[in-house]
Amino acid sequence: MANLSFTLNGRPQTLDVDAAMPLLWVLRDVLGLTGTKFSCGIAQCGACTVLLDGKPMRSCVVAVSSAAGKHVTTIEGLSTDGSHPVQRAWVAEQVPQCGYCQSGQILSAVALLAEKKAPTEADIDAAMSGNFCRCGTYSRIRKAIHRAAKETAP
Amino acid sequence: MNGLLNVSRRKFLQATVVGGTGLVLGVSFRSAEAAAPQRFEPNAFLAIDGSGRVTIWVAKSEMGQGVRTALPMVVADELEADWAMVHVEQALAEPKYGRMGTGGSSSVRNSYLPLRKAGAAAREMMVSAAAARWGVEASGCRAESGVVLHAPTGRRLAYGELVAEAAKLPVPADPKLKDPGQFRYIGTPMPRVDIPAKVNGSAVYGIDVRVPNMLVATVVRCPVVGGKLSKLDDSAARAVPGVRRVVPMESGVAVVAESTWPALRGRQALVVSWDEGPHAGLGQDSIWQQLETAVQKPAAVARATGNVTRALAAGRTLEATYQAPLLAHLTMEPQNCVADVQPDGCEVWAPTQVPDRARAVVAKLLGINPERVVVHTTFLGGGFGRRLETDAVVEAVQLSRAVAAPVKVLWTLDDDFAHDFYRPPSVHRLFGALDAAGQPLAWLHRLSVPSRSPERLKNGIDEGALTGALQVPYGFPNLAVEFAASATPVQLGAWRSVAHSYNAFAVESFIDELAHFAGKDPLAFRRSLLAASPRHLRVLDLVADKAGWGRPVPKGRGRGLAVHESFASVVAEVVDVVAEGTGFRVERVVCAVDCGTVVNPNTVEAQVEGGVTFGLSAALREAITIDQGRTVQTSLSEYAPLRMREAPVVEVHVVKTNEPPGGIGEPGVPPLAPAVANAVFAATGKRLRKLPLQPPSRGTG
């Protein structure tokens, strides 16, 4: 067990947990933030994606100790009322079906849009192909990313 | 979290009290005995309180297909409710809801009339209550958006003001339903009610349920079907901090821990050896061999018209064999369930497609009355037929009982791959004949597919395994469908579109081959045989128009077509492929859909888009193979489903009709694989008869 500090969704967080525990289980089981999902457990599906200092990471394979001193953003940290531009675009395009992968999809899209204000199709393919969706919402995800890009354009 | 349990305990008591009264839709009524007058609850599906808030209970499982929106739309429409006042709740498993199983694309189809009646009955009661209060004829009043109006006097009363009086009225058994022209919500694209919670992380799936004192369990299972535990050394597992118990059970060995991480670590630390049982030598080659052998000789005749044998002997014949593999469901939410076995009953939270069956299974397992079992249906992180099974529910109940605490059993994705109820493998041998003039003369489809269970066979025929093959719509004067029964120890189940998924591949590929054999255009050839199937013709014409069928296609490209009826809907798809190197890429899929009356157009389009993508993933690459009795593919990298970069453009066009609703969750899937294979033939001249069309690597299959 170790005392670890990081910033979670804008708030300081200090925990006494097994330093090797994946960030995913700290978020879900210790902190009760269940918006981040467990699926493959080996960084192949992207359902557990969170932002670590703004970069998308698979929280199922990142030990919580790697988050020490960093900023962690989960789906709950974007906004609880759905007002983040990417969340709004997801609602406008009615993207989710079962919804299980969508927290990860949204955070990957947020990271993409932070880097590229107007991503091309190829940018979207490259940034989003690590996020698997079994329901097949890919075309709506693509539309929602373009919509969010347009709405946040200066 | 105390709140959740308190609420559910309250419901538990309620359910225990009222569960035995046998309330059924449309004829019940709790309202007569209701002590609280500030609530109107004329049937199992809706209630209105004094503030005018309408609660609608959804008795089907939401797995992304939009039932939590579509079903309340149907109720609210006939009720003339104001959608802004509608609050949707998931129903507990109770007999008053009838069959709750969510499968076979049946939710809207089967609930449409009962839910309309439930809404219409409540509307009539509101109107009667207002008319009585005003002392006027009910016929002079009407309901509109949560208000009853009396036009001659301009008087109005909101539903909330009428609940006490309405609750005392008899429930009309045969309320007058609206004309489709009067629909307020049905047919209008409505935003899904579950989406806001699915973009902010607050949607609760089975895996997210937490109750006080809950433990988390993972289970290691014998990788070989039919195998059993032979030796267990759990000392290292029990030494993992946080691990509470190691429990050998029927399905494997469970590690029960304080939370998920120690449960997973403890599982890794188990030293287990298995008695692999009689199927340890099972391999994919023998599975195929069995099916291929079975189609070599005539089999049980499931349908026959004319004399196929004679016609085949007389005509110019074509023969082809098709093959479709075992497939995994691959729901992204691994199987899981929370169970809390108590001395007087059991409470279960499950992402299940069959809450009613789960309730019965739990009651039987514990030897208690089903009324003592409360089943909460959470959101489902994918279903596709996998969650028609109750294996995870059984494990959770067994473990909760064993450790005398609430337990969440959680599978991993590799557990899901290795212990799925797979789409069965199939081999299809088809024979066709044309007469001297090139006119179609005979069709024979001989199918071999292992049955999901021996009870499904009646006189050597498994009708469920034949759906989509038996109903071949093409008007051949001589036509036969034969079934060659077989069995396998591999666990089989229902996979999105079930038998249609493989039968459409064989039927729609072979009709295409016959068209080319006859020297005809594949669309024209199909049309000429579909005079008795106007719905097929209509979607074919629509898809041909939208996809530009018949317009020249550049070299290196190809356009393929398929049409298939399933779950009371007909879907035609045109696929455009581009040849690339030795392979091909799917560029665009145009779909035309006749699913009868559309409740939520938004959901219909989304389901077809999703079905096409799901179908394409399977058509191109998915296959489960068995080696040494084990599932070979146990990860996404090995199974290699479709990703964003390969997702084609999908266009969906829906036929406008007032016919009764058909299904929509599955019908987009079956035409996709044959349309791709037909397009590849058009592009390259190469006929692909084995699925998947682009296997990820040379496996043992």
Interface residues (C-beta under 8 A of the other chain):
Chain A: D18 M21 P22 W25 R28 D29 V30 G32 L33 T34 G35 T36 K37 F38 S39 C40 G41 I42 Q44 C45 A47 T74 I75 E76 L78 S79 T80 D81 G82 Q87 W90 V91 Q94 V95 P96 Q97 C98 G99 Y100 C101 Q102 S103 I106 I124 D125 A126 M128 S129 G130 N131 F132 C133 R134 C135 G136 T137 Y138 S139 R140 I141 R142
Chain B: M63 G64 Q65 G66 P191 R192 D194 I195 P196 A197 K198 V199 N200 G201 S202 A203 V204 Y205 I207 D208 R210 V216 P241 S259 T260 W261 L264 L330 T331 M332 E333 P334 F379 L380 G381 G382 G383 F384 L410 T412 L413 N602 A606 Q607 E609 G610 G611 V612 T613 F614 S617 S635 L636 S637 P641 L642 R643 M644 R645 A647 V649 V650
